[in-house]
């Protein structure tokens, strides 16, 4: 099953999830975002916020959210501005970027979780760019545990070697070219993903090895480039991180995942690698971790981590790297 088919098949039956109710939450700049909430109303239940991949609707994660809800968590899913439940009438001229998605939209979800479930632990599950968004959210220091899947920020040299030329053409040539013509990326017409705001396309297509050398280059706050302030914000995250990478994911290669993890200097980070052979399947890829056909093989890894902060004994896969806050990180790599 290819990646787009995975997304479409999961969204088709997302409405079957037991208890996800429509949600409206407000970002710090006043913009209203749409999503869904799984809430038992029991005060002592911790809450998980699920932060999506680029231009993937939050409906895609409904079955996974329902699974977590059935195992003792309240859950919030939300769509970034410009996507799905948070899409305006027109995307032409709607210039949201990746920083907005983290600094405002994930931040809004975290604030909503604190208000809706006061005093309860907040965990975050992040897919792809959702892991990058964590570092951008001002209240990221309040997160208790973090699980990421295929999380990176799309530096093209990190793409899997055998896919790199095709992916570079797709995401760094075709995507910005069509965005220039339409004022947004009309991805749905191509069957790629959801239509995408121009600012997100700009960040993705131009991303260098150091994200602070790419985003918000023209903005100065208190005599300092905003991008540098954003880099410093990553150090506010103290939650332990389990970063899951799939060996057949051309986006989430070891180099790509380690590049992002290196920014979280105050966190204990574990990079866990899985190969499809580990669970007896042909493919998993960038998206399928959240498909319910992996409910019994992959989802228990996520559940154990969110519940206990431990990888379950006998879990498929292998620990590729482990870095503690006191250990030196290679965070000053050049743009290679």
C-alpha positions as CSV (number, residue, x, y, z in Angstrom):
1,X,0.0,0.0,0.0
2,X,1.5,3.4,-1.0
3,X,1.6,6.4,1.4
4,X,-1.3,8.3,-0.1
5,X,-3.5,5.2,0.0
6,X,-2.6,4.7,3.6
7,X,-3.8,8.2,4.4
8,X,-7.0,7.9,2.4
9,X,-8.0,4.5,3.7
10,X,-7.5,5.6,7.3
11,X,-9.4,8.8,6.9
12,X,-12.4,6.9,5.3
13,X,-13.1,5.0,8.5
14,X,-11.8,7.6,11.0
15,X,-15.3,8.5,11.9
16,X,-15.8,5.0,13.4
17,X,-13.5,6.0,16.4
18,X,-15.6,5.7,19.5
19,X,-15.6,9.1,21.1
20,X,-13.7,11.8,19.2
21,X,-15.8,14.9,19.4
22,X,-15.4,18.0,17.2
23,X,-13.1,20.6,18.9
24,X,-12.5,24.3,18.4
25,X,-9.4,25.8,20.0
26,X,-7.8,29.2,19.7
27,X,-4.2,29.8,18.9
28,X,-2.3,32.6,20.8
29,X,-2.8,35.0,17.8
30,X,-6.6,34.6,18.0
31,X,-7.0,32.2,15.1
32,X,-9.5,29.4,15.6
33,X,-8.4,25.9,14.8
34,X,-10.4,22.7,14.3
35,X,-9.8,19.2,15.6
36,X,-11.2,16.5,17.8
37,X,-11.1,15.5,21.4
38,X,-11.4,12.2,23.2
39,X,-12.3,13.0,26.8
40,X,-13.5,10.7,29.6
41,X,-14.1,13.5,32.0
42,X,-12.0,11.8,34.7
43,X,-9.7,14.3,36.3
44,X,-6.7,12.0,36.8
45,X,-6.4,10.9,33.1
46,X,-3.3,12.3,31.4
47,X,-3.7,13.9,28.0
48,X,-1.9,13.3,24.7
49,X,-1.7,16.0,22.1
50,X,-1.1,14.5,18.6
51,X,0.8,16.9,16.2
52,X,0.4,15.9,12.6
53,X,2.8,15.6,9.6
54,X,2.9,18.4,7.0
55,X,-0.5,18.8,5.3
56,X,-1.9,15.6,6.7
57,X,-5.4,16.0,8.3
58,X,-5.7,15.2,11.9
59,X,-8.5,12.7,11.0
60,X,-5.7,10.4,9.9
61,X,-4.7,9.8,13.5
62,X,-8.3,9.1,14.8
63,X,-7.8,5.3,15.2
64,X,-4.5,5.8,17.0
65,X,-6.1,8.5,19.2
66,X,-9.0,6.1,20.0
67,X,-6.4,3.4,20.9
68,X,-4.8,5.7,23.4
69,X,-8.1,6.8,24.8
70,X,-9.0,3.1,25.3
71,X,-5.8,2.7,27.4
72,X,-6.3,5.6,29.8
73,X,-5.5,8.8,28.1
74,X,-7.6,11.8,27.0
75,X,-6.5,12.8,23.5
76,X,-6.5,16.0,21.4
77,X,-5.9,16.1,17.7
78,X,-5.9,19.3,15.7
79,X,-5.3,20.6,12.2
80,X,-2.6,23.3,11.6
81,X,-3.9,26.5,10.1
82,X,-4.6,26.1,6.4
83,X,-5.3,22.4,6.7
84,X,-8.4,20.2,7.1
85,X,-10.6,21.5,9.9
86,X,-8.6,24.7,10.1
87,X,-8.7,25.6,6.4
88,X,-9.9,29.0,5.4
89,X,-12.2,29.6,2.5
90,X,-9.2,30.3,0.3
91,X,-5.6,29.5,0.6
92,X,-4.5,32.0,-2.0
93,X,-2.5,34.6,-0.1
94,X,-2.8,32.6,3.2
95,X,0.9,32.6,4.1
96,X,1.2,30.4,7.2
97,X,4.6,28.8,7.6
98,X,6.1,26.0,9.7
99,X,6.9,28.5,12.5
100,X,3.2,29.4,12.8
101,X,2.3,25.7,13.0
102,X,4.6,25.3,16.0
103,X,4.8,28.6,17.7
104,X,1.0,29.3,17.4
105,X,-0.9,26.1,16.5
106,X,0.8,23.5,18.6
107,X,1.1,26.1,21.3
108,X,-2.7,26.6,21.1
109,X,-3.3,22.9,21.5
110,X,-1.0,22.7,24.5
111,X,-2.7,25.6,26.1
112,X,-6.1,24.1,25.5
113,X,-4.9,20.8,27.0
114,X,-3.8,22.6,30.2
115,X,-7.2,24.5,30.4
116,X,-9.3,21.5,29.6
117,X,-7.4,19.1,31.9
118,X,-5.8,21.3,34.6
119,X,-3.0,19.7,36.6
120,X,-2.8,16.6,34.4
121,X,0.4,15.4,32.7
122,X,0.6,16.4,29.0
123,X,2.4,14.1,26.5
124,X,2.9,14.8,22.8
125,X,2.9,12.4,19.9
126,X,4.4,14.0,16.8
127,X,4.6,12.8,13.3
128,X,7.1,14.1,10.8
129,X,7.2,18.0,11.0
130,X,5.2,17.7,14.2
131,X,8.4,16.9,16.0
132,X,10.0,20.1,14.7
133,X,6.9,22.0,15.9
134,X,7.5,20.9,19.5
135,X,10.7,22.9,19.6
136,X,9.0,26.0,18.4
137,X,6.1,26.0,21.0
138,X,6.8,28.5,23.8
139,X,5.3,26.2,26.5
140,X,7.2,23.1,25.3
141,X,8.8,22.9,28.8
142,X,5.5,21.8,30.2
143,X,5.5,18.5,28.2
144,X,6.0,15.4,30.2
145,X,7.0,12.8,27.5
146,X,7.5,13.0,23.8
147,X,7.1,10.3,21.1
148,X,8.1,11.2,17.5
149,X,7.7,9.1,14.4
150,X,9.8,10.0,11.3
151,X,10.3,13.5,12.6
152,X,12.7,15.8,10.8
153,X,12.7,19.1,9.0
154,X,13.2,18.1,5.3
155,X,16.8,19.0,4.6
156,X,17.2,17.4,1.2
157,X,20.6,15.9,1.7
158,X,19.1,13.7,4.4
159,X,16.6,12.0,2.1
160,X,17.3,8.3,1.4
161,X,20.0,8.1,-1.3
162,X,18.0,6.0,-3.7
163,X,15.0,8.4,-3.6
164,X,16.9,11.7,-3.2
165,X,16.8,12.8,-6.8
166,X,13.1,12.1,-7.2
167,X,12.2,13.7,-3.9
168,X,14.3,16.7,-4.6
169,X,12.5,17.2,-7.9
170,X,9.1,16.7,-6.3
171,X,9.4,18.7,-3.1
172,X,12.0,21.3,-4.0
173,X,11.3,22.1,-7.7
174,X,7.7,21.0,-8.6
175,X,6.1,22.0,-5.3
176,X,7.5,25.6,-5.1
177,X,6.9,26.1,-8.9
178,X,3.2,25.2,-8.7
179,X,2.9,27.3,-5.5
180,X,4.2,30.3,-7.4
181,X,1.5,29.8,-10.0
182,X,-1.5,29.2,-7.7
183,X,-0.5,31.1,-4.6
184,X,-0.6,27.9,-2.6
185,X,0.3,24.3,-3.3
186,X,-2.7,22.5,-4.9
187,X,-1.5,19.1,-3.6
188,X,-4.9,17.4,-3.6
189,X,-5.3,17.7,-7.4
190,X,-2.1,15.7,-7.6
191,X,-3.1,13.1,-5.0
192,X,-0.1,14.0,-2.9
193,X,-1.5,15.4,0.4
194,X,-3.7,18.3,1.5
195,X,-3.4,21.7,-0.2
196,X,-0.7,23.6,1.5
197,X,0.0,27.3,2.4
198,X,2.7,29.1,0.5
199,X,4.8,29.8,3.6
200,X,5.0,26.1,4.5
201,X,6.1,25.4,0.9
202,X,8.7,28.1,1.2
203,X,10.2,26.7,4.3
204,X,10.2,23.1,3.1
205,X,11.6,23.8,-0.4
206,X,14.4,26.0,0.9
207,X,15.4,24.2,4.1
208,X,19.1,24.1,4.8
209,X,21.0,21.8,7.2
210,X,20.5,24.4,10.0
211,X,16.8,25.4,10.2
212,X,17.7,28.7,11.8
213,X,19.6,29.6,8.6
214,X,16.3,29.1,6.6
215,X,13.2,30.2,8.5
216,X,12.2,33.8,9.4
217,X,15.5,35.3,8.1
218,X,14.0,38.8,7.7
219,X,12.5,39.1,11.2
220,X,14.4,40.8,14.1
221,X,13.1,40.7,17.7
222,X,14.9,42.7,20.4
223,X,18.0,43.1,18.1
224,X,18.2,39.4,17.5
225,X,17.1,37.4,14.5
226,X,13.9,35.5,15.3
227,X,15.3,32.3,13.9
228,X,18.1,32.3,16.5
229,X,15.5,32.8,19.2
230,X,13.6,29.9,17.9
231,X,16.7,27.7,18.0
232,X,17.2,28.6,21.6
233,X,13.6,27.7,22.4
234,X,14.4,24.0,21.7
235,X,16.6,23.9,24.8
236,X,13.5,24.5,26.9
237,X,12.3,21.0,26.2
238,X,13.2,18.7,29.1
239,X,10.9,15.9,28.4
240,X,12.4,12.5,27.5
241,X,12.1,11.8,23.8
242,X,11.6,8.5,22.0
243,X,12.2,9.1,18.3
244,X,11.0,6.2,16.1
245,X,12.5,5.9,12.7
246,X,11.5,3.4,10.0
247,X,14.2,1.9,7.8
248,X,12.1,2.2,4.7
249,X,11.1,5.8,5.3
250,X,12.8,8.0,2.7
251,X,12.1,11.1,4.8
252,X,13.0,9.9,8.3
253,X,16.5,8.6,7.7
254,X,18.9,8.2,10.6
255,X,20.7,11.4,9.5
256,X,17.4,13.3,9.3
257,X,16.1,12.2,12.7
258,X,19.4,12.8,14.4
259,X,19.7,16.3,12.8
260,X,16.4,17.3,14.6
261,X,17.1,15.5,17.8
262,X,20.4,17.4,18.2
263,X,18.5,20.6,18.9
264,X,16.8,19.2,22.0
265,X,19.9,19.6,24.1
266,X,18.1,19.4,27.5
267,X,16.3,16.1,26.8
268,X,17.2,12.5,27.2
269,X,16.8,11.2,23.6
270,X,16.5,7.7,22.3
271,X,16.5,7.0,18.6
272,X,14.7,3.7,18.0
273,X,14.9,2.1,14.5
274,X,12.5,-0.4,13.0
275,X,12.7,-2.4,9.8
276,X,9.6,-3.9,8.2
277,X,11.2,-7.3,8.6
278,X,11.1,-6.8,12.4
279,X,7.3,-7.3,12.3
280,X,7.1,-9.5,9.2
281,X,5.7,-7.0,6.7
282,X,7.0,-5.7,3.4
283,X,6.6,-1.9,4.1
284,X,5.9,0.6,6.7
285,X,7.2,3.9,5.3
286,X,6.7,7.4,6.4
287,X,3.0,7.2,7.2
288,X,1.8,3.7,8.0
289,X,2.9,3.6,11.7
290,X,-0.5,5.2,12.5
291,X,-2.5,2.7,10.4
292,X,-4.5,0.4,12.6
293,X,-3.1,-2.7,10.9
294,X,-0.1,-2.1,13.2
295,X,-2.3,-1.9,16.3
296,X,-0.8,-5.1,17.8
297,X,2.7,-4.8,16.6
298,X,3.8,-1.1,16.7
299,X,1.3,0.8,18.8
300,X,2.3,-1.0,22.0
301,X,5.7,0.6,21.8
302,X,4.1,4.1,21.8
303,X,1.7,3.1,24.5
304,X,4.4,1.8,26.8
305,X,6.5,4.9,26.3
306,X,3.6,7.3,27.0
307,X,2.6,5.3,30.1
308,X,5.9,4.5,31.7
309,X,8.7,6.3,29.7
310,X,10.2,2.9,28.8
311,X,10.5,0.8,25.7
312,X,8.7,-2.5,26.3
313,X,10.8,-5.6,26.7
314,X,10.9,-7.6,23.5
315,X,9.8,-4.6,21.4
316,X,10.6,-5.0,17.7
317,X,13.5,-2.8,16.5
318,X,16.8,-1.7,17.9
319,X,18.2,1.3,19.8
320,X,20.3,3.2,17.4
321,X,21.5,6.0,19.7
322,X,20.9,7.4,23.1
323,X,21.9,10.8,24.2
324,X,21.5,12.3,27.7
325,X,21.3,16.0,28.5
326,X,24.8,16.1,29.9
327,X,26.4,14.6,26.8
328,X,27.7,16.9,24.0
329,X,25.6,17.2,20.9
330,X,26.8,18.0,17.4
331,X,24.5,21.0,17.1
332,X,26.9,23.2,15.2
333,X,27.1,21.2,12.0
334,X,27.7,23.2,8.8
335,X,25.4,23.2,5.8
336,X,26.8,20.2,4.0
